[in-house]
Amino acid sequence: MHIPTFHINERAPEVILAIMTIGAQYRFEHRNAERIFHVSKAVLFERMSRESRLPSRPSYSSASQVPLGIPPYSNFGDQSLTAPQVAAERNASWKQIEVTRCLLILMGYATWENARLVQEAFHLQGLLVRHLREAGLTEDPLRSDPRAPLDWYEWADQESGRRTKLIAFCFVHIHSIAYNAYPSLRSNEIHLRLPCSTMEWIAATPQEWEAAQRERGPQQLFFQDALTLLLQKSRSAVPLDPIPAPLGNYILLHGLLQRIHLVSELSLPNGNHSTTLPTEELNKLE
């Protein structure tokens, strides 16, 4: 969430309740945290149930999705759309990302609690992965340039949506590490640009943000491109250009860890019934 432009009255009630759940957890108010968790989840599930009953909802599958580079307040380049249609598209996009945020925060809370709540975390993880795929994990490289004429608030919504999806991928992978489960969301599904520079993200005013944009240099690479560069066969160190922000490095780290996990799972056992990574793969990962 982009703190400088965050306004509590613009967020969905279930998201605010989810944030309160984490707050109570960090204050060791375990009874309050669990109570608020169940309230947030009940509100979220009721909203999802009502939305599923609405006729002709827009589809956000991987085959037909809102390009992330086009903000939810635009008309997606279609001048034939009427004002009500544009408003409906904006509303649907906002609801989709709020559902994703809420599922992610609630899953984060439940993951580190008692065994009963951990089971809830896995149920929430399944819903989260489904919603991520519906919202779309691809953005159009030709229409995602932050230098496009967006104002600070529009840009913050766009970047926040991207980061929500990338952090969700990371936390779903943390689940697979912590509980030794097969990854339910693979890195080859992620076709998003890495997060923007730290200076752009922490800018407290539009003026600071504009100055950070002027100084930032080229755009960040797409996740897949950066991961491919890291795994190229050449043994010479070729730095990524531009250097990813700390969050970008964290996301790439999860991409590498997941590759180790999956390659290891697919490797054949040797004589002592244990598996070893192929030499070529070891060289890449080294």
HUVEN-V480583 format. One record per pair of residues at least 12 apart in sequence whose C-alpha atoms are under 8 Angstrom apart, sorted by the first residue. I is the first residue (numbers start at 1). J is the second residue. D is the distance in Angstrom with one decimal. If there is no record, write none. Layout:
# HUVEN-V480583
I/J/D
I/J/D
This chain:
# HUVEN-V480583
1/160/5.7
1/164/7.7
2/156/6.4
2/157/7.9
2/160/6.2
2/201/7.3
4/202/7.5
4/203/7.5
4/204/5.5
4/205/7.5
5/153/6.7
5/156/7.4
11/98/7.7
12/98/6.7
13/40/7.9
13/43/7.9
14/40/4.8
14/41/7.2
14/43/5.9
14/44/5.7
14/102/6.7
15/40/7.3
15/98/6.9
15/99/7.9
15/101/6.9
15/102/4.9
17/36/6.4
17/37/7.3
17/39/7.5
17/40/5.3
18/36/7.3
18/37/6.3
18/40/5.8
18/102/6.3
18/105/6.1
18/106/5.9
19/105/7.0
20/33/7.5
20/36/7.2
21/33/4.7
21/34/7.1
21/36/5.6
21/37/5.6
21/106/7.8
21/109/7.3
22/105/7.6
22/109/6.1
25/109/7.5
37/106/6.8
41/106/7.6
44/99/7.3
44/102/7.6
58/89/7.6
58/92/7.3
59/134/7.3
60/133/7.8
60/134/4.6
60/135/5.0
60/136/6.1
61/133/6.1
61/134/4.3
61/135/6.5
61/136/6.1
62/133/6.2
62/134/6.5
62/135/7.7
62/136/5.2
62/137/7.1
62/138/7.5
65/134/7.6
65/135/6.7
65/136/5.6
66/93/7.9
66/135/7.6
66/136/7.2
67/136/7.9
67/138/7.0
67/139/5.0
67/140/5.7
67/143/7.9
68/138/7.2
68/139/4.8
68/140/6.9
68/144/6.9
68/158/6.9
68/162/7.4
69/139/6.1
69/140/6.2
69/141/7.7
69/143/5.0
69/144/3.8
69/145/7.1
69/158/7.2
70/143/6.7
70/144/7.1
70/158/8.0
71/154/6.6
71/155/7.9
71/157/7.6
71/158/6.1
72/89/7.0
72/90/4.6
72/91/7.9
72/93/6.1
72/94/7.2
73/86/7.3
73/87/7.5
73/90/5.4
74/86/7.2
74/90/7.7
75/89/8.0
93/135/7.9
96/131/7.5
96/135/6.4
97/135/7.4
97/161/6.6
97/164/7.9
99/131/7.8
100/128/6.1
100/131/6.4
100/132/6.8
100/164/7.7
100/165/7.9
101/164/6.7
103/124/6.2
103/125/7.6
103/127/7.5
103/128/5.8
104/124/7.9
104/125/7.8
104/128/6.7
104/168/6.3
106/121/7.6
106/124/7.6
107/120/7.7
107/121/4.8
107/122/7.6
107/124/5.8
107/125/6.5
108/121/7.5
108/171/7.8
109/121/8.0
111/175/7.8
125/172/6.9
126/184/8.0
129/184/7.4
129/185/6.7
132/165/6.8
137/165/7.4
137/189/6.8
137/190/5.4
137/191/5.8
137/192/6.4
138/190/6.6
138/191/4.6
138/192/5.4
139/191/6.6
139/192/5.7
139/193/7.6
145/219/7.4
146/219/8.0
147/213/7.7
152/206/5.7
152/209/7.4
159/195/7.3
159/196/7.6
162/192/7.2
162/193/7.8
162/195/7.4
163/195/6.4
166/190/8.0
166/192/7.8
166/251/7.1
167/251/7.5
169/185/6.7
169/187/7.9
170/251/6.3
170/254/6.2
172/184/7.3
172/185/7.0
173/185/7.4
173/254/7.1
173/258/7.3
183/258/7.7
186/258/7.8
187/255/5.9
187/258/7.4
188/224/7.3
190/223/7.0
190/224/7.1
191/222/6.7
191/223/6.3
191/224/6.3
192/222/5.6
192/223/5.9
192/224/7.9
193/220/6.5
193/221/5.8
193/222/3.9
193/223/5.6
194/220/5.7
194/221/6.0
194/222/5.5
194/223/5.6
194/244/7.3
194/248/5.5
195/220/7.1
195/244/7.7
195/245/6.9
195/247/6.8
195/248/5.7
196/219/7.7
196/220/6.5
196/245/6.8
197/216/7.1
197/244/7.5
197/245/5.4
198/245/6.1
198/246/7.8
199/212/5.9
200/212/5.2
200/213/6.4
217/242/7.6
218/241/7.9
218/242/6.5
219/242/7.1
220/241/7.7
220/242/6.0
220/243/7.8
220/244/6.7
221/241/7.6
221/242/7.3
221/244/8.0
223/252/7.2
226/240/6.8
226/252/7.7
227/252/6.5
227/255/7.2
227/256/7.6
230/284/8.0
231/284/5.2
231/285/6.6
232/284/6.6
233/283/7.8
233/284/6.1
256/285/7.7
263/277/6.9
264/276/6.9
264/277/5.9
